Amino acid sequence: MASSPHRKEHPKEWNVWLELPRPRIVRTRQGSKFWLTLLTTVLIVVPLLLLGILFMEWASHPVQETFRAHAWSAAPFIFGPLLVLLVSSLILARDRRLIRYGEISIANIVAVRPRRGGRTVTYVFRTRTGASITASCRDNTRSYVEGMAMPVFFNPAKPAQDQVALCGTPYEPASL
């Protein structure tokens, strides 16, 4: 295989991660803490604020027709953020579980494609049984290029469906 000018050896920290016993200690990346906190706060505060406004209107105006119309108008803005928060929490819990308990493999990046709102990284990794898995994820770090190596955490029972690459999650294993 020809050496790419962007090809880098994986950092020594990844070798430490490969040796970490399960369950691994998982931490949120430094750059992601702010955005996760901000998003969670907004997704909780907006529905609470709208519920407070509706309660104040209900308490001050006894006319039920106006209140019902306003409540139905506000319903998507109350339940929508809560639904987004629920789905995001489930995805983040899955990522955290895979990093904590999953198998680790070092994947090779075979393609990086620009797309609206970010980049998509396509990578190939091998399981312990020798099966080759090709998958894609969004590159939240914007620091990976074609030919680089990257850790992938996966469920050995379903590696094609249940896996997460390091560039696609706000979590990372904490080195000792």
C-alpha positions as CSV (number, residue, x, y, z in Angstrom):
1,M,0.0,0.0,0.0
2,A,1.5,3.4,-1.0
3,S,2.1,5.8,1.7
4,S,0.0,9.0,1.6
5,P,1.5,12.3,2.5
6,H,-1.3,12.7,5.0
7,R,-0.9,9.2,6.5
8,K,0.1,9.4,10.1
9,E,0.9,6.8,12.7
10,H,-1.8,6.6,15.4
11,P,-0.9,8.4,18.6
12,K,0.6,6.5,21.4
13,E,-2.5,7.3,23.5
14,W,-4.5,5.0,21.2
15,N,-2.2,2.1,22.2
16,V,-3.0,2.9,25.8
17,W,-6.7,2.8,25.0
18,L,-6.4,-0.6,23.3
19,E,-4.9,-1.9,26.6
20,L,-7.5,-0.4,28.9
21,P,-9.6,-3.0,30.8
22,R,-13.4,-2.8,30.5
23,P,-15.4,-1.0,31.7
24,R,-13.3,2.0,30.5
25,I,-13.6,5.4,32.0
26,V,-15.3,7.7,29.5
27,R,-15.0,11.5,29.5
28,T,-16.5,14.2,27.4
29,R,-14.1,15.9,25.1
30,Q,-13.1,19.4,26.1
31,G,-14.5,21.1,23.1
32,S,-17.8,19.2,23.4
33,K,-18.7,20.0,27.0
34,F,-19.9,23.6,26.2
35,W,-22.0,22.6,23.3
36,L,-23.6,19.6,25.0
37,T,-24.5,21.8,28.1
38,L,-25.8,24.6,25.9
39,L,-28.0,22.3,23.8
40,T,-29.4,20.5,26.8
41,T,-30.1,23.8,28.6
42,V,-31.9,25.2,25.6
43,L,-33.9,22.1,25.0
44,I,-35.1,22.1,28.6
45,V,-35.6,25.9,29.1
46,V,-37.7,26.6,26.0
47,P,-40.5,24.1,26.8
48,L,-40.5,25.3,30.5
49,L,-40.7,28.9,29.4
50,L,-43.6,28.2,27.1
51,L,-45.4,26.2,29.7
52,G,-44.9,29.1,32.2
53,I,-46.3,31.6,29.6
54,L,-49.3,29.3,29.0
55,F,-49.9,28.9,32.7
56,M,-49.9,32.7,33.2
57,E,-52.3,33.1,30.3
58,W,-54.6,30.4,31.7
59,A,-54.6,32.0,35.1
60,S,-55.3,35.5,33.8
61,H,-57.8,34.9,31.0
62,P,-60.7,32.6,31.8
63,V,-61.7,32.4,28.1
64,Q,-61.0,28.8,27.2
65,E,-61.1,29.1,23.4
66,T,-58.2,31.5,23.3
67,F,-56.2,29.4,25.7
68,R,-56.8,26.2,23.7
69,A,-55.7,27.8,20.5
70,H,-52.6,29.1,22.1
71,A,-51.8,25.7,23.7
72,W,-52.2,23.9,20.4
73,S,-50.0,26.5,18.7
74,A,-47.3,26.1,21.4
75,A,-47.5,22.3,21.5
76,P,-44.8,21.6,18.8
77,F,-42.4,24.0,20.5
78,I,-43.0,22.3,23.9
79,F,-42.9,18.6,22.8
80,G,-40.4,19.0,19.9
81,P,-37.4,20.0,22.0
82,L,-38.2,17.4,24.5
83,L,-38.4,14.7,21.7
84,V,-35.0,16.0,20.4
85,L,-33.6,15.8,23.9
86,L,-34.8,12.2,24.3
87,V,-33.5,11.0,21.0
88,S,-30.1,12.8,21.5
89,S,-29.8,11.3,25.0
90,L,-30.4,7.8,23.6
91,I,-27.8,8.3,20.9
92,L,-25.2,9.7,23.4
93,A,-25.9,6.9,25.8
94,R,-25.3,4.3,23.1
95,D,-22.0,6.1,22.2
96,R,-20.9,6.1,25.8
97,R,-21.8,2.4,26.2
98,L,-19.8,1.4,23.2
99,I,-16.8,3.4,24.3
100,R,-17.1,2.0,27.8
101,Y,-17.7,-1.7,27.0
102,G,-17.2,-2.3,23.3
103,E,-14.3,-3.8,21.3
104,I,-11.7,-1.4,19.9
105,S,-10.3,-1.5,16.4
106,I,-8.2,0.9,14.5
107,A,-9.9,2.0,11.2
108,N,-8.4,3.4,8.1
109,I,-10.1,6.4,6.6
110,V,-10.8,5.7,2.9
111,A,-12.8,8.8,2.0
112,V,-13.7,12.3,3.3
113,R,-16.6,14.0,1.6
114,P,-17.8,17.5,2.3
115,R,-21.5,17.9,3.0
116,R,-23.8,20.5,4.3
117,G,-23.0,21.3,7.9
118,G,-19.8,19.3,8.0
119,R,-17.9,16.4,6.6
120,T,-18.5,12.7,6.3
121,V,-15.7,10.2,6.9
122,T,-15.9,6.7,5.4
123,Y,-13.7,4.2,7.1
124,V,-12.8,0.5,7.1
125,F,-12.0,-1.6,10.2
126,R,-11.5,-5.3,11.0
127,T,-13.1,-7.2,13.8
128,R,-11.3,-9.8,15.8
129,T,-12.8,-12.5,13.6
130,G,-11.3,-10.8,10.5
131,A,-14.5,-9.4,9.1
132,S,-14.0,-6.2,7.2
133,I,-16.6,-3.5,8.0
134,T,-17.0,-0.3,6.0
135,A,-19.0,2.5,7.6
136,S,-19.4,6.3,7.5
137,C,-20.0,9.0,10.1
138,R,-19.9,12.7,10.5
139,D,-16.5,14.2,11.3
140,N,-17.3,16.4,14.2
141,T,-13.7,17.2,14.8
142,R,-12.9,18.2,11.2
143,S,-9.4,17.0,11.7
144,Y,-9.3,13.7,9.8
145,V,-8.1,13.2,6.2
146,E,-8.0,10.3,3.9
147,G,-5.4,7.7,4.8
148,M,-5.4,8.5,8.5
149,A,-6.1,5.9,11.2
150,M,-8.8,6.3,13.8
151,P,-10.2,4.2,16.7
152,V,-13.6,2.6,16.3
153,F,-15.6,1.1,19.2
154,F,-18.1,-1.6,18.3
155,N,-20.3,-4.3,19.7
156,P,-18.7,-7.6,18.6
157,A,-22.2,-9.2,18.2
158,K,-23.3,-6.6,15.6
159,P,-20.2,-4.6,14.4
160,A,-21.8,-3.3,11.2
161,Q,-24.9,-1.8,13.0
162,D,-23.6,-1.0,16.5
163,Q,-20.4,1.0,16.2
164,V,-19.1,4.5,16.7
165,A,-15.9,6.1,15.4
166,L,-14.0,8.5,17.6
167,C,-14.6,11.4,15.2
168,G,-18.4,11.0,15.4
169,T,-18.9,11.2,19.2
170,P,-18.3,13.8,21.9
171,Y,-16.8,11.1,24.2
172,E,-13.4,9.6,24.5
173,P,-11.8,7.0,26.8
174,A,-9.8,8.6,29.6
175,S,-6.2,7.4,29.6
176,L,-4.9,6.4,32.9
